[in-house]
Amino acid sequence: MSAVKPAIVSREATASPPESIVYVVDDEDAMRRSLSGLLESVGLSVETFASSRDFMASPKLNAPSCLILDVRLRCENGLEFQDAMGRHGLRMPVVIITGHGDIEMSVKAMKSGAMDFLTKPFRDQDVLDAVSHALTKDRERLNAERSVDFVRAEYETLTPREREVAGFILAGLLNKQIAAEMDVSEVTVKMHRGQVMKKLSVRSVAELVAKLGALGIDSRTKKNQ
């Protein structure tokens, strides 16, 4: 398989970003046109490519996405490219298509993370169902990532002292114990604690644990976060 260029992933908003987008990588022009026509007929935005190299060089939109990928591409192996996607920061779901499918190939594709495996000739509805499932999964992934990004932005507003207090709270320490650890007054700890709860928009320690847990911050990393 030829060398793959690093993914160029654009996160900048466009004037009218699509609700979702389907990428198609197939070296057969007729298949690209056929899939593009089918998907556009149900209102989906589609971009097609004759090779994985062209696909990787194209900016990726910040929208739920999936890739329809042919196994046998000219001078390259689609399954090998699927394995390489993660190393280049592409986590969109993949729907594998092939005209030479077998059980071993389908098992390998699914183990590598493919959402579906379709053998040519396939029914239009099978393609639409597979794409719909893949886009739903990617929409869920993006929503989860955006939620974590929001929590991270909140966490970044904390001062170093407030982060230290937050760590001690996660470790289960009471205000009096935190004051002793930090060599400050209990009143000061209460003030920092109030700011932590306010800035992170939480009302309880349980909510604080859940939010910071999403960032990988727990009681074992209670200082210098």
PyMOL CGO cylinders between C-alpha atoms (Angstrom):
from pymol import cmd
from pymol.cgo import CYLINDER

trace = [
    CYLINDER, 0.00, 0.00, 0.00, 1.33, 3.45, -0.87, 0.3, 1, 1, 1, 1, 1, 1,
    CYLINDER, 1.33, 3.45, -0.87, 2.21, 5.94, 1.86, 0.3, 1, 1, 1, 1, 1, 1,
    CYLINDER, 2.21, 5.94, 1.86, -0.73, 7.81, 3.34, 0.3, 1, 1, 1, 1, 1, 1,
    CYLINDER, -0.73, 7.81, 3.34, -0.56, 11.54, 3.94, 0.3, 1, 1, 1, 1, 1, 1,
    CYLINDER, -0.56, 11.54, 3.94, -1.52, 12.81, 7.41, 0.3, 1, 1, 1, 1, 1, 1,
    CYLINDER, -1.52, 12.81, 7.41, -5.19, 13.68, 7.78, 0.3, 1, 1, 1, 1, 1, 1,
    CYLINDER, -5.19, 13.68, 7.78, -6.04, 17.32, 7.24, 0.3, 1, 1, 1, 1, 1, 1,
    CYLINDER, -6.04, 17.32, 7.24, -9.00, 17.85, 9.51, 0.3, 1, 1, 1, 1, 1, 1,
    CYLINDER, -9.00, 17.85, 9.51, -10.61, 21.26, 9.48, 0.3, 1, 1, 1, 1, 1, 1,
    CYLINDER, -10.61, 21.26, 9.48, -12.70, 22.26, 12.49, 0.3, 1, 1, 1, 1, 1, 1,
    CYLINDER, -12.70, 22.26, 12.49, -13.55, 25.71, 11.23, 0.3, 1, 1, 1, 1, 1, 1,
    CYLINDER, -13.55, 25.71, 11.23, -17.20, 26.48, 10.61, 0.3, 1, 1, 1, 1, 1, 1,
    CYLINDER, -17.20, 26.48, 10.61, -18.38, 27.08, 7.10, 0.3, 1, 1, 1, 1, 1, 1,
    CYLINDER, -18.38, 27.08, 7.10, -21.06, 29.57, 6.06, 0.3, 1, 1, 1, 1, 1, 1,
    CYLINDER, -21.06, 29.57, 6.06, -23.67, 26.82, 5.74, 0.3, 1, 1, 1, 1, 1, 1,
    CYLINDER, -23.67, 26.82, 5.74, -22.23, 23.61, 7.15, 0.3, 1, 1, 1, 1, 1, 1,
    CYLINDER, -22.23, 23.61, 7.15, -24.07, 20.42, 6.14, 0.3, 1, 1, 1, 1, 1, 1,
    CYLINDER, -24.07, 20.42, 6.14, -26.05, 18.55, 8.76, 0.3, 1, 1, 1, 1, 1, 1,
    CYLINDER, -26.05, 18.55, 8.76, -24.01, 15.47, 7.88, 0.3, 1, 1, 1, 1, 1, 1,
    CYLINDER, -24.01, 15.47, 7.88, -21.70, 14.29, 5.12, 0.3, 1, 1, 1, 1, 1, 1,
    CYLINDER, -21.70, 14.29, 5.12, -20.82, 10.98, 3.50, 0.3, 1, 1, 1, 1, 1, 1,
    CYLINDER, -20.82, 10.98, 3.50, -17.40, 10.40, 1.96, 0.3, 1, 1, 1, 1, 1, 1,
    CYLINDER, -17.40, 10.40, 1.96, -17.00, 7.74, -0.74, 0.3, 1, 1, 1, 1, 1, 1,
    CYLINDER, -17.00, 7.74, -0.74, -13.64, 6.22, -1.70, 0.3, 1, 1, 1, 1, 1, 1,
    CYLINDER, -13.64, 6.22, -1.70, -13.88, 3.94, -4.73, 0.3, 1, 1, 1, 1, 1, 1,
    CYLINDER, -13.88, 3.94, -4.73, -11.65, 3.78, -7.81, 0.3, 1, 1, 1, 1, 1, 1,
    CYLINDER, -11.65, 3.78, -7.81, -14.59, 3.02, -10.12, 0.3, 1, 1, 1, 1, 1, 1,
    CYLINDER, -14.59, 3.02, -10.12, -16.10, 6.22, -11.50, 0.3, 1, 1, 1, 1, 1, 1,
    CYLINDER, -16.10, 6.22, -11.50, -19.45, 4.54, -12.18, 0.3, 1, 1, 1, 1, 1, 1,
    CYLINDER, -19.45, 4.54, -12.18, -19.72, 3.35, -8.57, 0.3, 1, 1, 1, 1, 1, 1,
    CYLINDER, -19.72, 3.35, -8.57, -18.84, 6.78, -7.22, 0.3, 1, 1, 1, 1, 1, 1,
    CYLINDER, -18.84, 6.78, -7.22, -21.51, 8.40, -9.38, 0.3, 1, 1, 1, 1, 1, 1,
    CYLINDER, -21.51, 8.40, -9.38, -24.07, 5.75, -8.45, 0.3, 1, 1, 1, 1, 1, 1,
    CYLINDER, -24.07, 5.75, -8.45, -23.51, 6.08, -4.69, 0.3, 1, 1, 1, 1, 1, 1,
    CYLINDER, -23.51, 6.08, -4.69, -23.40, 9.86, -4.88, 0.3, 1, 1, 1, 1, 1, 1,
    CYLINDER, -23.40, 9.86, -4.88, -26.71, 9.96, -6.75, 0.3, 1, 1, 1, 1, 1, 1,
    CYLINDER, -26.71, 9.96, -6.75, -28.36, 7.56, -4.31, 0.3, 1, 1, 1, 1, 1, 1,
    CYLINDER, -28.36, 7.56, -4.31, -27.23, 9.40, -1.19, 0.3, 1, 1, 1, 1, 1, 1,
    CYLINDER, -27.23, 9.40, -1.19, -28.00, 12.85, -2.57, 0.3, 1, 1, 1, 1, 1, 1,
    CYLINDER, -28.00, 12.85, -2.57, -31.50, 11.64, -3.47, 0.3, 1, 1, 1, 1, 1, 1,
    CYLINDER, -31.50, 11.64, -3.47, -32.26, 11.39, 0.26, 0.3, 1, 1, 1, 1, 1, 1,
    CYLINDER, -32.26, 11.39, 0.26, -30.76, 14.80, 1.03, 0.3, 1, 1, 1, 1, 1, 1,
    CYLINDER, -30.76, 14.80, 1.03, -27.26, 13.80, 2.12, 0.3, 1, 1, 1, 1, 1, 1,
    CYLINDER, -27.26, 13.80, 2.12, -24.13, 15.77, 1.26, 0.3, 1, 1, 1, 1, 1, 1,
    CYLINDER, -24.13, 15.77, 1.26, -21.57, 13.58, -0.51, 0.3, 1, 1, 1, 1, 1, 1,
    CYLINDER, -21.57, 13.58, -0.51, -17.90, 13.91, -1.48, 0.3, 1, 1, 1, 1, 1, 1,
    CYLINDER, -17.90, 13.91, -1.48, -16.28, 11.22, -3.62, 0.3, 1, 1, 1, 1, 1, 1,
    CYLINDER, -16.28, 11.22, -3.62, -12.64, 10.25, -4.16, 0.3, 1, 1, 1, 1, 1, 1,
    CYLINDER, -12.64, 10.25, -4.16, -10.83, 7.78, -6.40, 0.3, 1, 1, 1, 1, 1, 1,
    CYLINDER, -10.83, 7.78, -6.40, -8.13, 7.03, -3.82, 0.3, 1, 1, 1, 1, 1, 1,
    CYLINDER, -8.13, 7.03, -3.82, -7.45, 7.17, -0.11, 0.3, 1, 1, 1, 1, 1, 1,
    CYLINDER, -7.45, 7.17, -0.11, -4.67, 9.69, -0.77, 0.3, 1, 1, 1, 1, 1, 1,
    CYLINDER, -4.67, 9.69, -0.77, -7.15, 12.15, -2.32, 0.3, 1, 1, 1, 1, 1, 1,
    CYLINDER, -7.15, 12.15, -2.32, -9.53, 11.57, 0.57, 0.3, 1, 1, 1, 1, 1, 1,
    CYLINDER, -9.53, 11.57, 0.57, -6.85, 12.18, 3.19, 0.3, 1, 1, 1, 1, 1, 1,
    CYLINDER, -6.85, 12.18, 3.19, -5.73, 15.39, 1.48, 0.3, 1, 1, 1, 1, 1, 1,
    CYLINDER, -5.73, 15.39, 1.48, -9.24, 16.83, 1.54, 0.3, 1, 1, 1, 1, 1, 1,
    CYLINDER, -9.24, 16.83, 1.54, -10.39, 18.97, 4.52, 0.3, 1, 1, 1, 1, 1, 1,
    CYLINDER, -10.39, 18.97, 4.52, -12.95, 17.21, 6.71, 0.3, 1, 1, 1, 1, 1, 1,
    CYLINDER, -12.95, 17.21, 6.71, -16.00, 19.14, 7.87, 0.3, 1, 1, 1, 1, 1, 1,
    CYLINDER, -16.00, 19.14, 7.87, -17.03, 19.38, 11.51, 0.3, 1, 1, 1, 1, 1, 1,
    CYLINDER, -17.03, 19.38, 11.51, -20.25, 17.42, 11.04, 0.3, 1, 1, 1, 1, 1, 1,
    CYLINDER, -20.25, 17.42, 11.04, -21.46, 13.85, 11.56, 0.3, 1, 1, 1, 1, 1, 1,
    CYLINDER, -21.46, 13.85, 11.56, -19.66, 11.85, 8.88, 0.3, 1, 1, 1, 1, 1, 1,
    CYLINDER, -19.66, 11.85, 8.88, -19.05, 8.36, 7.59, 0.3, 1, 1, 1, 1, 1, 1,
    CYLINDER, -19.05, 8.36, 7.59, -16.86, 6.79, 4.95, 0.3, 1, 1, 1, 1, 1, 1,
    CYLINDER, -16.86, 6.79, 4.95, -17.98, 4.29, 2.32, 0.3, 1, 1, 1, 1, 1, 1,
    CYLINDER, -17.98, 4.29, 2.32, -14.77, 2.49, 1.45, 0.3, 1, 1, 1, 1, 1, 1,
    CYLINDER, -14.77, 2.49, 1.45, -14.08, -0.04, -1.29, 0.3, 1, 1, 1, 1, 1, 1,
    CYLINDER, -14.08, -0.04, -1.29, -11.79, -2.90, -0.28, 0.3, 1, 1, 1, 1, 1, 1,
    CYLINDER, -11.79, -2.90, -0.28, -9.94, -3.26, -3.56, 0.3, 1, 1, 1, 1, 1, 1,
    CYLINDER, -9.94, -3.26, -3.56, -8.63, 0.10, -4.66, 0.3, 1, 1, 1, 1, 1, 1,
    CYLINDER, -8.63, 0.10, -4.66, -6.10, 0.63, -7.42, 0.3, 1, 1, 1, 1, 1, 1,
    CYLINDER, -6.10, 0.63, -7.42, -2.60, -0.01, -5.99, 0.3, 1, 1, 1, 1, 1, 1,
    CYLINDER, -2.60, -0.01, -5.99, -3.84, -0.15, -2.40, 0.3, 1, 1, 1, 1, 1, 1,
    CYLINDER, -3.84, -0.15, -2.40, -5.84, -2.22, 0.06, 0.3, 1, 1, 1, 1, 1, 1,
    CYLINDER, -5.84, -2.22, 0.06, -8.93, -0.63, 1.58, 0.3, 1, 1, 1, 1, 1, 1,
    CYLINDER, -8.93, -0.63, 1.58, -8.70, -2.69, 4.77, 0.3, 1, 1, 1, 1, 1, 1,
    CYLINDER, -8.70, -2.69, 4.77, -5.13, -1.55, 5.33, 0.3, 1, 1, 1, 1, 1, 1,
    CYLINDER, -5.13, -1.55, 5.33, -6.25, 2.04, 4.87, 0.3, 1, 1, 1, 1, 1, 1,
    CYLINDER, -6.25, 2.04, 4.87, -9.07, 1.48, 7.36, 0.3, 1, 1, 1, 1, 1, 1,
    CYLINDER, -9.07, 1.48, 7.36, -6.50, 0.35, 9.92, 0.3, 1, 1, 1, 1, 1, 1,
    CYLINDER, -6.50, 0.35, 9.92, -4.40, 3.47, 9.22, 0.3, 1, 1, 1, 1, 1, 1,
    CYLINDER, -4.40, 3.47, 9.22, -7.27, 5.94, 9.67, 0.3, 1, 1, 1, 1, 1, 1,
    CYLINDER, -7.27, 5.94, 9.67, -7.11, 5.94, 13.46, 0.3, 1, 1, 1, 1, 1, 1,
    CYLINDER, -7.11, 5.94, 13.46, -3.40, 6.74, 13.42, 0.3, 1, 1, 1, 1, 1, 1,
    CYLINDER, -3.40, 6.74, 13.42, -4.17, 9.86, 11.41, 0.3, 1, 1, 1, 1, 1, 1,
    CYLINDER, -4.17, 9.86, 11.41, -6.95, 11.12, 13.67, 0.3, 1, 1, 1, 1, 1, 1,
    CYLINDER, -6.95, 11.12, 13.67, -9.93, 9.97, 11.60, 0.3, 1, 1, 1, 1, 1, 1,
    CYLINDER, -9.93, 9.97, 11.60, -12.56, 8.35, 13.79, 0.3, 1, 1, 1, 1, 1, 1,
    CYLINDER, -12.56, 8.35, 13.79, -15.60, 8.48, 11.53, 0.3, 1, 1, 1, 1, 1, 1,
    CYLINDER, -15.60, 8.48, 11.53, -17.47, 5.18, 11.05, 0.3, 1, 1, 1, 1, 1, 1,
    CYLINDER, -17.47, 5.18, 11.05, -16.60, 3.11, 7.98, 0.3, 1, 1, 1, 1, 1, 1,
    CYLINDER, -16.60, 3.11, 7.98, -18.93, 1.13, 5.73, 0.3, 1, 1, 1, 1, 1, 1,
    CYLINDER, -18.93, 1.13, 5.73, -16.94, -1.39, 3.68, 0.3, 1, 1, 1, 1, 1, 1,
    CYLINDER, -16.94, -1.39, 3.68, -18.07, -2.31, 0.17, 0.3, 1, 1, 1, 1, 1, 1,
    CYLINDER, -18.07, -2.31, 0.17, -16.56, -4.96, -2.08, 0.3, 1, 1, 1, 1, 1, 1,
    CYLINDER, -16.56, -4.96, -2.08, -17.23, -7.01, -5.17, 0.3, 1, 1, 1, 1, 1, 1,
    CYLINDER, -17.23, -7.01, -5.17, -15.06, -9.85, -3.86, 0.3, 1, 1, 1, 1, 1, 1,
    CYLINDER, -15.06, -9.85, -3.86, -16.24, -10.37, -0.32, 0.3, 1, 1, 1, 1, 1, 1,
    CYLINDER, -16.24, -10.37, -0.32, -15.87, -13.47, 1.79, 0.3, 1, 1, 1, 1, 1, 1,
    CYLINDER, -15.87, -13.47, 1.79, -16.42, -14.35, 5.44, 0.3, 1, 1, 1, 1, 1, 1,
    CYLINDER, -16.42, -14.35, 5.44, -12.76, -13.93, 6.38, 0.3, 1, 1, 1, 1, 1, 1,
    CYLINDER, -12.76, -13.93, 6.38, -12.63, -10.48, 4.83, 0.3, 1, 1, 1, 1, 1, 1,
    CYLINDER, -12.63, -10.48, 4.83, -15.86, -9.36, 6.48, 0.3, 1, 1, 1, 1, 1, 1,
    CYLINDER, -15.86, -9.36, 6.48, -14.68, -10.59, 9.88, 0.3, 1, 1, 1, 1, 1, 1,
    CYLINDER, -14.68, -10.59, 9.88, -11.40, -8.71, 9.49, 0.3, 1, 1, 1, 1, 1, 1,
    CYLINDER, -11.40, -8.71, 9.49, -13.21, -5.52, 8.49, 0.3, 1, 1, 1, 1, 1, 1,
    CYLINDER, -13.21, -5.52, 8.49, -15.61, -5.71, 11.43, 0.3, 1, 1, 1, 1, 1, 1,
    CYLINDER, -15.61, -5.71, 11.43, -12.79, -6.43, 13.89, 0.3, 1, 1, 1, 1, 1, 1,
    CYLINDER, -12.79, -6.43, 13.89, -11.04, -3.32, 12.59, 0.3, 1, 1, 1, 1, 1, 1,
    CYLINDER, -11.04, -3.32, 12.59, -14.10, -1.28, 13.45, 0.3, 1, 1, 1, 1, 1, 1,
    CYLINDER, -14.10, -1.28, 13.45, -16.19, -1.22, 10.27, 0.3, 1, 1, 1, 1, 1, 1,
    CYLINDER, -16.19, -1.22, 10.27, -19.84, -0.44, 10.94, 0.3, 1, 1, 1, 1, 1, 1,
    CYLINDER, -19.84, -0.44, 10.94, -21.06, -2.59, 8.07, 0.3, 1, 1, 1, 1, 1, 1,
    CYLINDER, -21.06, -2.59, 8.07, -19.83, -4.81, 5.23, 0.3, 1, 1, 1, 1, 1, 1,
    CYLINDER, -19.83, -4.81, 5.23, -21.73, -4.79, 1.93, 0.3, 1, 1, 1, 1, 1, 1,
    CYLINDER, -21.73, -4.79, 1.93, -21.03, -7.06, -1.04, 0.3, 1, 1, 1, 1, 1, 1,
    CYLINDER, -21.03, -7.06, -1.04, -21.65, -5.76, -4.56, 0.3, 1, 1, 1, 1, 1, 1,
    CYLINDER, -21.65, -5.76, -4.56, -24.20, -5.73, -6.01, 0.3, 1, 1, 1, 1, 1, 1,
    CYLINDER, -24.20, -5.73, -6.01, -26.05, -4.42, -2.96, 0.3, 1, 1, 1, 1, 1, 1,
    CYLINDER, -26.05, -4.42, -2.96, -29.56, -3.08, -2.55, 0.3, 1, 1, 1, 1, 1, 1,
    CYLINDER, -29.56, -3.08, -2.55, -29.98, 0.68, -2.36, 0.3, 1, 1, 1, 1, 1, 1,
    CYLINDER, -29.98, 0.68, -2.36, -31.85, 0.31, 0.93, 0.3, 1, 1, 1, 1, 1, 1,
    CYLINDER, -31.85, 0.31, 0.93, -28.99, -1.67, 2.46, 0.3, 1, 1, 1, 1, 1, 1,
    CYLINDER, -28.99, -1.67, 2.46, -26.63, 1.21, 1.67, 0.3, 1, 1, 1, 1, 1, 1,
    CYLINDER, -26.63, 1.21, 1.67, -29.03, 3.81, 3.05, 0.3, 1, 1, 1, 1, 1, 1,
    CYLINDER, -29.03, 3.81, 3.05, -29.58, 1.79, 6.23, 0.3, 1, 1, 1, 1, 1, 1,
    CYLINDER, -29.58, 1.79, 6.23, -25.84, 1.31, 6.77, 0.3, 1, 1, 1, 1, 1, 1,
    CYLINDER, -25.84, 1.31, 6.77, -25.12, 5.00, 6.21, 0.3, 1, 1, 1, 1, 1, 1,
    CYLINDER, -25.12, 5.00, 6.21, -27.96, 6.07, 8.49, 0.3, 1, 1, 1, 1, 1, 1,
    CYLINDER, -27.96, 6.07, 8.49, -26.63, 3.84, 11.27, 0.3, 1, 1, 1, 1, 1, 1,
    CYLINDER, -26.63, 3.84, 11.27, -23.07, 5.11, 10.79, 0.3, 1, 1, 1, 1, 1, 1,
    CYLINDER, -23.07, 5.11, 10.79, -24.11, 8.77, 10.81, 0.3, 1, 1, 1, 1, 1, 1,
    CYLINDER, -24.11, 8.77, 10.81, -26.14, 8.25, 13.99, 0.3, 1, 1, 1, 1, 1, 1,
    CYLINDER, -26.14, 8.25, 13.99, -23.11, 6.73, 15.71, 0.3, 1, 1, 1, 1, 1, 1,
    CYLINDER, -23.11, 6.73, 15.71, -20.85, 9.56, 14.58, 0.3, 1, 1, 1, 1, 1, 1,
    CYLINDER, -20.85, 9.56, 14.58, -23.38, 12.15, 15.73, 0.3, 1, 1, 1, 1, 1, 1,
    CYLINDER, -23.38, 12.15, 15.73, -23.34, 10.55, 19.17, 0.3, 1, 1, 1, 1, 1, 1,
    CYLINDER, -23.34, 10.55, 19.17, -19.53, 10.58, 19.19, 0.3, 1, 1, 1, 1, 1, 1,
    CYLINDER, -19.53, 10.58, 19.19, -19.34, 14.26, 18.25, 0.3, 1, 1, 1, 1, 1, 1,
    CYLINDER, -19.34, 14.26, 18.25, -21.93, 15.23, 20.86, 0.3, 1, 1, 1, 1, 1, 1,
    CYLINDER, -21.93, 15.23, 20.86, -19.92, 13.42, 23.53, 0.3, 1, 1, 1, 1, 1, 1,
    CYLINDER, -19.92, 13.42, 23.53, -16.69, 15.12, 22.42, 0.3, 1, 1, 1, 1, 1, 1,
    CYLINDER, -16.69, 15.12, 22.42, -18.32, 18.54, 22.42, 0.3, 1, 1, 1, 1, 1, 1,
    CYLINDER, -18.32, 18.54, 22.42, -19.64, 17.91, 25.92, 0.3, 1, 1, 1, 1, 1, 1,
    CYLINDER, -19.64, 17.91, 25.92, -16.14, 17.07, 27.13, 0.3, 1, 1, 1, 1, 1, 1,
    CYLINDER, -16.14, 17.07, 27.13, -14.75, 20.16, 25.38, 0.3, 1, 1, 1, 1, 1, 1,
    CYLINDER, -14.75, 20.16, 25.38, -17.30, 22.31, 27.22, 0.3, 1, 1, 1, 1, 1, 1,
    CYLINDER, -17.30, 22.31, 27.22, -16.33, 20.82, 30.59, 0.3, 1, 1, 1, 1, 1, 1,
    CYLINDER, -16.33, 20.82, 30.59, -12.65, 21.32, 29.76, 0.3, 1, 1, 1, 1, 1, 1,
    CYLINDER, -12.65, 21.32, 29.76, -13.34, 24.99, 28.96, 0.3, 1, 1, 1, 1, 1, 1,
    CYLINDER, -13.34, 24.99, 28.96, -15.06, 25.36, 32.33, 0.3, 1, 1, 1, 1, 1, 1,
    CYLINDER, -15.06, 25.36, 32.33, -12.15, 23.68, 34.09, 0.3, 1, 1, 1, 1, 1, 1,
    CYLINDER, -12.15, 23.68, 34.09, -9.67, 26.03, 32.43, 0.3, 1, 1, 1, 1, 1, 1,
    CYLINDER, -9.67, 26.03, 32.43, -11.38, 28.96, 34.19, 0.3, 1, 1, 1, 1, 1, 1,
    CYLINDER, -11.38, 28.96, 34.19, -10.30, 27.62, 37.59, 0.3, 1, 1, 1, 1, 1, 1,
    CYLINDER, -10.30, 27.62, 37.59, -7.30, 29.20, 39.26, 0.3, 1, 1, 1, 1, 1, 1,
    CYLINDER, -7.30, 29.20, 39.26, -4.41, 26.94, 40.37, 0.3, 1, 1, 1, 1, 1, 1,
    CYLINDER, -4.41, 26.94, 40.37, -5.69, 27.16, 43.97, 0.3, 1, 1, 1, 1, 1, 1,
    CYLINDER, -5.69, 27.16, 43.97, -9.22, 26.25, 42.90, 0.3, 1, 1, 1, 1, 1, 1,
    CYLINDER, -9.22, 26.25, 42.90, -7.92, 23.26, 40.95, 0.3, 1, 1, 1, 1, 1, 1,
    CYLINDER, -7.92, 23.26, 40.95, -6.00, 22.11, 43.99, 0.3, 1, 1, 1, 1, 1, 1,
    CYLINDER, -6.00, 22.11, 43.99, -9.13, 22.40, 46.13, 0.3, 1, 1, 1, 1, 1, 1,
    CYLINDER, -9.13, 22.40, 46.13, -11.13, 20.51, 43.50, 0.3, 1, 1, 1, 1, 1, 1,
    CYLINDER, -11.13, 20.51, 43.50, -8.59, 17.69, 43.64, 0.3, 1, 1, 1, 1, 1, 1,
    CYLINDER, -8.59, 17.69, 43.64, -8.84, 17.45, 47.41, 0.3, 1, 1, 1, 1, 1, 1,
    CYLINDER, -8.84, 17.45, 47.41, -12.64, 17.41, 47.18, 0.3, 1, 1, 1, 1, 1, 1,
    CYLINDER, -12.64, 17.41, 47.18, -12.42, 14.49, 44.75, 0.3, 1, 1, 1, 1, 1, 1,
    CYLINDER, -12.42, 14.49, 44.75, -10.13, 12.74, 47.23, 0.3, 1, 1, 1, 1, 1, 1,
    CYLINDER, -10.13, 12.74, 47.23, -12.90, 12.97, 49.80, 0.3, 1, 1, 1, 1, 1, 1,
    CYLINDER, -12.90, 12.97, 49.80, -11.29, 15.48, 52.15, 0.3, 1, 1, 1, 1, 1, 1,
    CYLINDER, -11.29, 15.48, 52.15, -13.41, 17.76, 54.32, 0.3, 1, 1, 1, 1, 1, 1,
    CYLINDER, -13.41, 17.76, 54.32, -12.91, 21.53, 54.36, 0.3, 1, 1, 1, 1, 1, 1,
    CYLINDER, -12.91, 21.53, 54.36, -10.95, 21.33, 57.63, 0.3, 1, 1, 1, 1, 1, 1,
    CYLINDER, -10.95, 21.33, 57.63, -8.63, 18.67, 56.18, 0.3, 1, 1, 1, 1, 1, 1,
    CYLINDER, -8.63, 18.67, 56.18, -8.14, 20.62, 52.96, 0.3, 1, 1, 1, 1, 1, 1,
    CYLINDER, -8.14, 20.62, 52.96, -7.26, 23.72, 54.98, 0.3, 1, 1, 1, 1, 1, 1,
    CYLINDER, -7.26, 23.72, 54.98, -4.59, 21.74, 56.83, 0.3, 1, 1, 1, 1, 1, 1,
    CYLINDER, -4.59, 21.74, 56.83, -3.17, 20.30, 53.61, 0.3, 1, 1, 1, 1, 1, 1,
    CYLINDER, -3.17, 20.30, 53.61, -2.98, 23.73, 51.98, 0.3, 1, 1, 1, 1, 1, 1,
    CYLINDER, -2.98, 23.73, 51.98, -2.00, 25.60, 55.13, 0.3, 1, 1, 1, 1, 1, 1,
    CYLINDER, -2.00, 25.60, 55.13, -4.83, 28.10, 54.75, 0.3, 1, 1, 1, 1, 1, 1,
    CYLINDER, -4.83, 28.10, 54.75, -7.91, 28.96, 56.77, 0.3, 1, 1, 1, 1, 1, 1,
    CYLINDER, -7.91, 28.96, 56.77, -11.12, 26.96, 56.49, 0.3, 1, 1, 1, 1, 1, 1,
    CYLINDER, -11.12, 26.96, 56.49, -12.86, 30.13, 55.35, 0.3, 1, 1, 1, 1, 1, 1,
    CYLINDER, -12.86, 30.13, 55.35, -10.45, 30.38, 52.43, 0.3, 1, 1, 1, 1, 1, 1,
    CYLINDER, -10.45, 30.38, 52.43, -11.16, 26.77, 51.49, 0.3, 1, 1, 1, 1, 1, 1,
    CYLINDER, -11.16, 26.77, 51.49, -14.91, 27.43, 51.58, 0.3, 1, 1, 1, 1, 1, 1,
    CYLINDER, -14.91, 27.43, 51.58, -14.42, 30.42, 49.29, 0.3, 1, 1, 1, 1, 1, 1,
    CYLINDER, -14.42, 30.42, 49.29, -12.39, 28.39, 46.78, 0.3, 1, 1, 1, 1, 1, 1,
    CYLINDER, -12.39, 28.39, 46.78, -14.84, 25.51, 47.02, 0.3, 1, 1, 1, 1, 1, 1,
    CYLINDER, -14.84, 25.51, 47.02, -17.75, 27.82, 46.22, 0.3, 1, 1, 1, 1, 1, 1,
    CYLINDER, -17.75, 27.82, 46.22, -15.92, 29.15, 43.17, 0.3, 1, 1, 1, 1, 1, 1,
    CYLINDER, -15.92, 29.15, 43.17, -15.19, 25.62, 41.98, 0.3, 1, 1, 1, 1, 1, 1,
    CYLINDER, -15.19, 25.62, 41.98, -18.83, 24.62, 42.20, 0.3, 1, 1, 1, 1, 1, 1,
    CYLINDER, -18.83, 24.62, 42.20, -19.96, 27.85, 40.53, 0.3, 1, 1, 1, 1, 1, 1,
    CYLINDER, -19.96, 27.85, 40.53, -17.48, 27.78, 37.65, 0.3, 1, 1, 1, 1, 1, 1,
    CYLINDER, -17.48, 27.78, 37.65, -18.15, 24.11, 36.92, 0.3, 1, 1, 1, 1, 1, 1,
    CYLINDER, -18.15, 24.11, 36.92, -21.93, 24.59, 37.25, 0.3, 1, 1, 1, 1, 1, 1,
    CYLINDER, -21.93, 24.59, 37.25, -22.37, 21.77, 39.76, 0.3, 1, 1, 1, 1, 1, 1,
    CYLINDER, -22.37, 21.77, 39.76, -24.39, 21.56, 42.96, 0.3, 1, 1, 1, 1, 1, 1,
    CYLINDER, -24.39, 21.56, 42.96, -22.96, 18.46, 44.57, 0.3, 1, 1, 1, 1, 1, 1,
    CYLINDER, -22.96, 18.46, 44.57, -19.73, 16.54, 44.97, 0.3, 1, 1, 1, 1, 1, 1,
    CYLINDER, -19.73, 16.54, 44.97, -21.26, 13.72, 42.93, 0.3, 1, 1, 1, 1, 1, 1,
    CYLINDER, -21.26, 13.72, 42.93, -21.78, 16.09, 39.98, 0.3, 1, 1, 1, 1, 1, 1,
    CYLINDER, -21.78, 16.09, 39.98, -18.23, 17.41, 40.41, 0.3, 1, 1, 1, 1, 1, 1,
    CYLINDER, -18.23, 17.41, 40.41, -16.82, 13.88, 40.35, 0.3, 1, 1, 1, 1, 1, 1,
    CYLINDER, -16.82, 13.88, 40.35, -18.79, 13.06, 37.19, 0.3, 1, 1, 1, 1, 1, 1,
    CYLINDER, -18.79, 13.06, 37.19, -17.68, 16.20, 35.35, 0.3, 1, 1, 1, 1, 1, 1,
    CYLINDER, -17.68, 16.20, 35.35, -14.01, 16.00, 36.21, 0.3, 1, 1, 1, 1, 1, 1,
    CYLINDER, -14.01, 16.00, 36.21, -14.03, 12.25, 35.68, 0.3, 1, 1, 1, 1, 1, 1,
    CYLINDER, -14.03, 12.25, 35.68, -14.90, 12.95, 32.04, 0.3, 1, 1, 1, 1, 1, 1,
    CYLINDER, -14.90, 12.95, 32.04, -11.59, 14.82, 31.81, 0.3, 1, 1, 1, 1, 1, 1,
    CYLINDER, -11.59, 14.82, 31.81, -9.66, 11.98, 33.43, 0.3, 1, 1, 1, 1, 1, 1,
    CYLINDER, -9.66, 11.98, 33.43, -9.22, 13.92, 36.67, 0.3, 1, 1, 1, 1, 1, 1,
    CYLINDER, -9.22, 13.92, 36.67, -9.78, 11.86, 39.80, 0.3, 1, 1, 1, 1, 1, 1,
    CYLINDER, -9.78, 11.86, 39.80, -8.72, 11.52, 43.40, 0.3, 1, 1, 1, 1, 1, 1,
    CYLINDER, -8.72, 11.52, 43.40, -5.32, 10.17, 42.38, 0.3, 1, 1, 1, 1, 1, 1,
    CYLINDER, -5.32, 10.17, 42.38, -4.46, 13.46, 40.67, 0.3, 1, 1, 1, 1, 1, 1,
    CYLINDER, -4.46, 13.46, 40.67, -5.50, 15.87, 43.33, 0.3, 1, 1, 1, 1, 1, 1,
    CYLINDER, -5.50, 15.87, 43.33, -2.66, 18.37, 43.03, 0.3, 1, 1, 1, 1, 1, 1,
    CYLINDER, -2.66, 18.37, 43.03, -1.29, 20.61, 40.32, 0.3, 1, 1, 1, 1, 1, 1,
    CYLINDER, -1.29, 20.61, 40.32, -4.03, 19.91, 37.77, 0.3, 1, 1, 1, 1, 1, 1,
]
cmd.load_cgo(trace, "trace")
